[in-house]
Amino acid sequence: MRMYDIIMKKRNGQELSREEIQFFVEGYTRGEIPDYQASALMMAIYFRKMTEQETLALTMAMADSGERLNLSAIHGVKVDKHSTGGVGDKTSLALTPMAAACGIPVAKMSGRGLGHTGGTIDKLESFPGFTTALTTEQFIENVNRVGIAIMGQTADLAPADKKLYALRDVTATVDNLSLIASSIMSKKLAAGADAIVLDVKTGSGAFMKQEQDARALAEEMVKIGRNAGRKTIAVISDMDQPLGYAVGNALEVREAIDTLQGRGPADFLELCLALGSQMLIAGGKAADCREAEEKLKGVIADGSALRKLAEFVAAQGGDSSVVYQPELLPKAAFVYPVEAPRSGYVSHIVCDEVGMCSLMLGGGRETKDSVIDLSVGIVLCRKAGDYVRAGEPLAYIHANDEKRAKEAGERYLAACTISPTAPAGTQLIKDVVG
């Protein structure tokens, strides 16, 4: 088998066999196939697309390129949740203790942020002492004992995807449905969960800006998961404005704690209930969404979800007292209001620009080596559809540098449109696929 023939076959629009795809993935992972040939194949795939069977074969080959996490020692149906990412997306911080309190074992691998916001691990490190540096044995033991464990993705998990993504990133071949779906799902399959719930975002703060593109990605990932023998459900959710009100690591942790105390933002709670319901149904803990929602609301009302968060933080070395005293979370030195220049309705917020404001303040990473400031960020006062009077705050900037705070405030103001009439409402949950 020759790489030249595989490239030419795909260039000519023919379907690659499972053996040909496996040959490529294994050879590229071992360094036997050079970047220029891998780049040529990625470009051929970009233009010629992949069939359902090719996409599954690529996903499985990447999942098998390193270690697969064996979670068979964990009791019950393991349900993983994955988000395609957005601004203010602190869902895992509240959702995982809610699901665990309902009896769903949560064994999750998460990442750090690169770009305009922090990742789940960065946010969790707002708890002093918290660590995700667990051995596989500790990871499994924590899930069986506490109900939740979150660890960083190991270098041995789907290493082919890491190499291929870095190559696609510099060869303009990222934006292909099959390649995006196989990248996400190879890691999810290698992570060993029995069922996968996907939160596919759409809007100005999401990777998929258009709803039809988000739907196509959701359908592709659900097909991959099911063809691989995993229960897979995708929820398509709106990311045309930040989720909740807080954007920034410690600020988002505080909002997640507020939600577990029954006083969180309505949109954030709605998303947690929608995703949590699918987790409970997939895990056999509820027959339908109504029963699942009642259980999820119940663990907030009786405090067991909040206690589960505290147990989880303590089990991973963190100071669990912060769960009950969130004022101990990292705080910025300055808090500045961004005042509305005129009265009217907030008709639109350019969501990814809000993320860029947080990045400017130090809340995200411009490079892999950047150090995140956990205390900084933005707390919105008004969202799309809300009325604001001239001089009232649209948001508060939390900063440790006055110059950065002023620049972020100006950028935030430019991202907001204030109109004399109220905008049409939008649905947070667009659809459920699968």
C-alpha positions as CSV (number, residue, x, y, z in Angstrom):
1,M,0.0,0.0,0.0
2,R,1.4,3.4,-1.0
3,M,0.5,6.8,0.3
4,Y,0.7,8.2,-3.2
5,D,-2.1,5.9,-4.4
6,I,-4.3,6.8,-1.4
7,I,-3.9,10.6,-2.1
8,M,-4.7,10.1,-5.8
9,K,-7.7,7.9,-5.1
10,K,-9.3,10.5,-2.8
11,R,-8.3,13.3,-5.2
12,N,-10.3,11.6,-7.9
13,G,-13.3,11.4,-5.6
14,Q,-13.2,7.7,-4.8
15,E,-14.1,6.2,-1.4
16,L,-11.1,5.1,0.7
17,S,-11.3,1.7,2.4
18,R,-11.0,1.2,6.1
19,E,-7.6,-0.4,5.6
20,E,-6.3,2.5,3.6
21,I,-7.5,5.0,6.2
22,Q,-5.9,2.9,9.0
23,F,-2.7,2.7,7.0
24,F,-2.5,6.5,6.7
25,V,-3.4,7.2,10.4
26,E,-1.0,4.6,11.8
27,G,1.8,5.7,9.5
28,Y,1.4,9.4,10.2
29,T,1.2,8.9,13.9
30,R,4.5,6.9,13.8
31,G,6.1,9.6,11.7
32,E,6.6,7.4,8.7
33,I,4.3,9.5,6.5
34,P,5.6,13.0,5.9
35,D,3.6,16.2,6.5
36,Y,3.5,17.1,2.8
37,Q,1.7,13.9,2.0
38,A,-0.7,14.1,5.0
39,S,-1.4,17.8,3.9
40,A,-2.2,16.6,0.4
41,L,-4.7,14.0,1.7
42,M,-6.3,16.5,4.0
43,M,-6.8,18.9,1.1
44,A,-8.2,16.2,-1.1
45,I,-10.7,15.3,1.7
46,Y,-11.5,19.0,2.2
47,F,-12.7,19.2,-1.5
48,R,-13.9,15.7,-2.2
49,K,-15.6,15.1,1.3
50,M,-15.9,11.8,3.0
51,T,-18.7,9.2,3.1
52,E,-20.3,8.0,6.3
53,Q,-18.2,4.9,6.3
54,E,-15.0,6.8,5.6
55,T,-15.7,9.2,8.5
56,L,-16.4,6.3,10.9
57,A,-13.1,4.6,9.8
58,L,-11.1,7.8,10.3
59,T,-12.7,8.3,13.7
60,M,-12.0,4.8,14.9
61,A,-8.4,4.8,13.5
62,M,-7.7,8.0,15.4
63,A,-9.4,6.7,18.6
64,D,-7.2,3.5,18.3
65,S,-4.0,5.5,17.6
66,G,-3.2,5.6,21.3
67,E,-4.5,4.3,24.6
68,R,-8.2,3.8,25.2
69,L,-9.4,4.5,28.7
70,N,-11.0,1.4,30.2
71,L,-13.8,2.5,32.5
72,S,-15.3,-1.0,33.0
73,A,-14.4,-0.8,36.7
74,I,-16.7,2.1,37.2
75,H,-20.2,1.1,38.4
76,G,-23.2,2.1,36.3
77,V,-23.7,3.7,32.8
78,K,-20.9,6.3,32.2
79,V,-22.3,9.3,30.4
80,D,-19.9,11.9,29.0
81,K,-20.8,15.5,28.0
82,H,-19.0,17.5,25.4
83,S,-19.5,21.1,24.3
84,T,-18.2,22.6,21.0
85,G,-17.3,25.7,23.1
86,G,-18.6,29.2,23.6
87,V,-18.4,32.4,25.7
88,G,-19.4,32.0,29.3
89,D,-19.8,28.3,28.9
90,K,-19.3,27.0,32.5
91,T,-21.9,24.2,32.0
92,S,-19.7,21.3,33.2
93,L,-19.2,23.1,36.6
94,A,-22.9,22.9,37.4
95,L,-24.1,20.0,35.3
96,T,-21.7,17.3,36.4
97,P,-22.6,17.6,40.1
98,M,-26.3,17.7,39.2
99,A,-25.9,14.5,37.1
100,A,-23.8,12.8,39.8
101,A,-26.3,13.7,42.5
102,C,-28.9,11.9,40.4
103,G,-26.8,8.8,40.2
104,I,-25.0,9.2,36.9
105,P,-21.2,8.4,37.2
106,V,-19.3,11.3,35.6
107,A,-15.8,10.3,34.3
108,K,-14.7,13.2,32.2
109,M,-11.6,14.3,30.4
110,S,-11.4,18.1,29.9
111,G,-9.0,20.6,28.5
112,R,-7.5,24.0,29.1
113,G,-8.6,27.0,27.1
114,L,-6.7,28.3,24.1
115,G,-8.2,31.5,22.7
116,H,-10.6,33.9,24.2
117,T,-11.8,31.9,27.3
118,G,-10.4,29.5,29.8
119,G,-11.2,25.7,29.6
120,T,-13.0,23.7,32.3
121,I,-9.7,22.8,34.0
122,D,-8.7,26.5,34.2
123,K,-12.0,27.3,35.8
124,L,-11.7,24.5,38.3
125,E,-8.3,25.7,39.3
126,S,-10.0,28.8,40.8
127,F,-10.4,26.4,43.8
128,P,-7.1,26.6,45.7
129,G,-5.2,23.3,45.5
130,F,-7.5,21.7,42.9
131,T,-5.6,19.3,40.5
132,T,-6.5,17.2,37.5
133,A,-3.2,15.4,37.6
134,L,-4.8,12.0,38.5
135,T,-3.6,8.5,37.7
136,T,-6.1,6.3,35.9
137,E,-6.6,4.4,39.1
138,Q,-7.3,7.5,41.1
139,F,-9.7,8.7,38.4
140,I,-11.7,5.5,38.5
141,E,-11.6,5.3,42.3
142,N,-12.9,8.9,42.6
143,V,-15.8,8.3,40.3
144,N,-16.8,5.2,42.2
145,R,-16.5,6.9,45.6
146,V,-17.7,10.5,44.8
147,G,-19.5,10.2,41.5
148,I,-17.4,12.7,39.6
149,A,-13.8,12.9,38.4
150,I,-12.3,15.2,35.9
151,M,-8.8,14.8,34.5
152,G,-6.7,16.4,31.8
153,Q,-6.5,14.7,28.4
154,T,-3.4,12.5,28.3
155,A,-0.9,12.7,25.5
156,D,-1.6,9.0,24.7
157,L,-5.3,9.6,24.1
158,A,-6.0,9.9,20.3
159,P,-2.5,11.2,19.5
160,A,-3.3,11.0,15.7
161,D,-6.0,13.6,16.2
162,K,-3.5,16.0,17.9
163,K,-1.0,15.7,15.1
164,L,-3.6,16.0,12.4
165,Y,-5.4,19.0,14.0
166,A,-2.1,20.9,14.2
167,L,-1.5,20.1,10.5
168,R,-5.0,21.1,9.5
169,D,-4.7,24.3,11.5
170,V,-1.8,25.5,9.2
171,T,-3.0,24.1,5.9
172,A,-6.5,25.7,5.8
173,T,-8.3,22.3,6.1
174,V,-9.9,22.7,9.5
175,D,-13.4,23.6,8.2
176,N,-14.6,20.2,6.9
177,L,-17.5,18.5,8.5
178,S,-16.1,15.0,8.5
179,L,-12.7,16.1,9.8
180,I,-14.3,18.2,12.6
181,A,-16.7,15.4,13.7
182,S,-14.0,12.7,13.6
183,S,-11.6,15.0,15.6
184,I,-14.2,15.5,18.4
185,M,-15.6,11.9,18.4
186,S,-12.2,10.1,18.3
187,K,-11.4,11.7,21.7
188,K,-14.8,10.9,23.1
189,L,-14.7,7.3,22.0
190,A,-11.2,6.8,23.4
191,A,-12.3,8.3,26.7
192,G,-14.4,5.2,27.3
193,A,-17.9,6.5,28.2
194,D,-20.9,4.3,27.4
195,A,-23.0,7.3,26.2
196,I,-22.2,10.7,24.9
197,V,-24.3,13.9,25.2
198,L,-23.1,16.7,22.8
199,D,-23.8,20.4,23.2
200,V,-23.4,21.8,19.7
201,K,-23.3,25.6,19.8
202,T,-24.4,28.0,17.1
203,G,-24.2,31.8,16.7
204,S,-21.7,34.6,16.8
205,G,-19.8,33.1,19.8
206,A,-19.6,29.6,18.4
207,F,-17.4,27.7,15.9
208,M,-20.5,27.0,13.8
209,K,-22.0,30.5,13.2
210,Q,-25.0,29.2,11.2
211,E,-27.6,26.9,12.6
212,Q,-27.7,24.7,9.5
213,D,-24.0,24.1,9.9
214,A,-24.4,23.2,13.6
215,R,-27.2,20.8,12.7
216,A,-25.1,19.1,10.1
217,L,-22.2,18.7,12.6
218,A,-24.6,17.4,15.2
219,E,-26.0,14.8,12.8
220,E,-22.6,13.7,11.7
221,M,-21.3,13.2,15.3
222,V,-24.5,11.3,16.3
223,K,-24.0,9.0,13.3
224,I,-20.4,8.4,14.3
225,G,-21.3,7.6,17.9
226,R,-24.1,5.3,17.0
227,N,-22.1,3.5,14.3
228,A,-19.4,3.0,17.0
229,G,-21.9,1.4,19.3
230,R,-22.4,4.3,21.7
231,K,-25.6,6.0,22.7
232,T,-25.1,9.5,21.3
233,I,-27.4,12.6,21.6
234,A,-26.7,16.1,20.4
235,V,-28.4,19.3,21.8
236,I,-28.1,22.3,19.5
237,S,-28.0,25.5,21.6
238,D,-27.8,29.2,21.0
239,M,-24.4,31.0,21.4
240,D,-25.4,34.3,19.9
241,Q,-24.7,36.0,23.2
242,P,-22.8,34.8,26.3
243,L,-24.3,32.0,28.4
244,G,-25.4,33.4,31.7
245,Y,-24.0,36.7,32.8
246,A,-20.4,35.9,33.8
247,V,-17.4,35.6,31.4
248,G,-14.1,34.8,33.1
249,N,-12.8,31.8,35.1
250,A,-13.5,32.6,38.8
251,L,-16.5,34.7,37.9
252,E,-18.0,31.7,36.0
253,V,-17.3,29.4,38.9
254,R,-19.3,31.7,41.2
255,E,-22.2,31.8,38.7
256,A,-22.2,27.9,38.6
257,I,-22.3,27.8,42.4
258,D,-25.2,30.4,42.4
259,T,-27.0,28.0,40.0
260,L,-26.5,25.1,42.3
261,Q,-27.9,27.2,45.1
262,G,-31.1,27.9,43.1
263,R,-30.3,31.5,42.0
264,G,-28.5,31.1,38.7
265,P,-29.4,32.8,35.4
266,A,-32.4,31.4,33.7
267,D,-30.7,30.6,30.4
268,F,-27.8,28.7,32.1
269,L,-30.2,26.7,34.2
270,E,-32.3,25.9,31.1
271,L,-29.2,24.5,29.3
272,C,-28.1,22.5,32.3
273,L,-31.6,20.9,32.5
274,A,-31.7,20.2,28.8
275,L,-28.3,18.5,28.7
276,G,-28.8,16.9,32.1
277,S,-32.1,15.4,31.1
278,Q,-30.4,13.7,28.1
279,M,-27.7,12.4,30.4
280,L,-30.2,10.9,32.9
281,I,-32.2,9.3,30.1
282,A,-29.1,7.8,28.4
283,G,-27.9,6.6,31.8
284,G,-31.2,4.9,32.6
285,K,-32.1,7.2,35.5
286,A,-35.2,8.7,33.9
287,A,-37.7,7.6,31.4
288,D,-38.3,11.0,29.7
289,C,-37.4,14.7,29.9
290,R,-40.1,15.6,32.4
291,E,-39.0,13.0,34.9
292,A,-35.4,13.9,34.4
293,E,-36.0,17.6,34.9
294,E,-37.9,17.0,38.1
295,K,-34.9,15.0,39.4
296,L,-32.4,17.6,38.4
297,K,-34.4,20.4,40.0
298,G,-34.8,18.2,43.1
299,V,-31.0,17.9,43.6
300,I,-30.7,21.7,43.4
301,A,-33.6,22.2,45.8
302,D,-32.4,19.8,48.5
303,G,-28.7,20.9,48.2
304,S,-27.3,17.6,47.2
305,A,-25.9,18.9,43.9
306,L,-24.0,21.6,45.8
307,R,-22.7,19.1,48.3
308,K,-21.6,16.9,45.4
309,L,-19.6,19.8,43.9
310,A,-17.9,20.2,47.3
311,E,-17.1,16.5,47.6
312,F,-15.6,16.5,44.0
313,V,-13.4,19.6,44.7
314,A,-12.1,18.1,48.0
315,A,-11.5,14.7,46.3
316,Q,-9.2,16.4,43.8
317,G,-7.2,18.4,46.4
318,G,-9.2,21.6,46.3
319,D,-10.5,23.8,49.1
320,S,-14.1,22.7,49.3
321,S,-15.0,25.5,51.8
322,V,-14.9,27.9,48.8
323,V,-18.1,26.1,47.4
324,Y,-19.9,27.5,50.5
325,Q,-18.0,30.7,50.6
326,P,-17.5,31.8,47.0
327,E,-16.3,35.2,48.1
328,L,-13.0,33.4,48.7
329,L,-12.6,32.9,44.9
330,P,-9.9,35.0,43.2
331,K,-10.9,38.6,42.9
332,A,-9.7,41.3,40.5
333,A,-8.4,44.6,41.9
334,F,-10.7,46.9,39.9
335,V,-14.3,46.7,38.9
336,Y,-15.4,49.3,36.2
337,P,-18.9,49.8,34.8
338,V,-19.4,50.0,31.0
339,E,-22.2,52.6,30.8
340,A,-24.9,52.7,28.1
341,P,-24.4,55.8,25.8
342,R,-28.1,56.1,25.2
343,S,-31.4,54.6,26.3
344,G,-33.0,51.7,24.4
345,Y,-33.1,47.9,24.1
346,V,-30.0,45.8,23.8
347,S,-30.8,44.3,20.4
348,H,-27.6,42.3,19.8
349,I,-24.2,41.5,21.5
350,V,-21.4,40.2,19.3
351,C,-20.7,37.2,21.4
352,D,-17.1,36.4,20.3
353,E,-16.1,40.0,20.9
354,V,-17.1,39.6,24.6
355,G,-14.8,36.6,24.7
356,M,-12.0,38.8,23.1
357,C,-12.6,41.4,25.9
358,S,-11.9,38.7,28.5
359,L,-8.8,37.6,26.6
360,M,-7.5,41.3,26.6
361,L,-7.9,41.3,30.4
362,G,-5.9,38.1,30.8
363,G,-8.8,35.6,31.1
364,G,-7.7,33.5,28.1
365,R,-4.6,32.3,26.4
366,E,-3.1,33.9,23.3
367,T,-0.5,31.1,23.1
368,K,-0.2,27.7,24.8
369,D,2.4,29.2,27.2
370,S,0.2,32.2,28.3
371,V,-0.6,32.3,32.0
372,I,-4.3,32.9,32.7
373,D,-5.5,35.5,35.3
374,L,-8.3,33.6,37.0
375,S,-9.8,36.7,38.6
376,V,-10.6,38.9,35.6
377,G,-13.5,39.0,33.2
378,I,-16.8,40.6,32.5
379,V,-20.2,40.4,34.3
380,L,-23.1,41.5,32.0
381,C,-25.9,43.5,33.5
382,R,-28.1,43.5,30.3
383,K,-28.6,40.9,27.7
384,A,-30.4,40.9,24.3
385,G,-34.0,42.1,24.8
386,D,-33.3,44.0,28.0
387,Y,-34.0,47.8,28.3
388,V,-31.3,50.1,29.5
389,R,-31.3,53.8,30.3
390,A,-28.4,56.1,29.3
391,G,-25.7,56.0,31.9
392,E,-26.8,52.7,33.4
393,P,-24.3,49.9,33.3
394,L,-24.4,47.4,30.5
395,A,-21.7,45.3,32.2
396,Y,-18.9,45.4,34.8
397,I,-15.3,44.9,33.8
398,H,-13.2,43.0,36.4
399,A,-9.5,43.8,35.9
400,N,-6.1,44.0,37.4
401,D,-4.8,46.6,35.0
402,E,-6.5,50.0,34.4
403,K,-5.3,50.4,30.8
404,R,-6.6,46.9,29.9
405,A,-9.9,47.6,31.6
406,K,-10.4,50.8,29.6
407,E,-9.6,49.1,26.3
408,A,-11.9,46.1,27.2
409,G,-14.7,48.4,28.1
410,E,-14.5,50.3,24.8
411,R,-14.4,47.0,22.9
412,Y,-17.4,45.7,24.9
413,L,-19.4,48.9,24.1
414,A,-18.6,48.5,20.4
415,A,-20.0,44.9,20.6
416,C,-23.4,46.0,21.9
417,T,-26.1,47.4,19.7
418,I,-28.8,49.5,21.4
419,S,-32.0,50.0,19.4
420,P,-35.3,51.9,20.1
421,T,-37.4,48.7,19.6
422,A,-37.1,45.3,21.3
423,P,-35.6,42.5,19.2
424,A,-37.4,39.3,18.4
425,G,-36.8,36.6,21.0
426,T,-34.6,33.6,20.3
427,Q,-34.7,30.1,21.5
428,L,-31.9,28.8,23.6
429,I,-32.4,25.1,22.7
430,K,-32.7,24.9,19.0
431,D,-33.2,21.2,18.6
432,V,-32.2,17.7,19.9
433,V,-30.6,15.3,17.4
434,G,-30.9,11.6,18.1
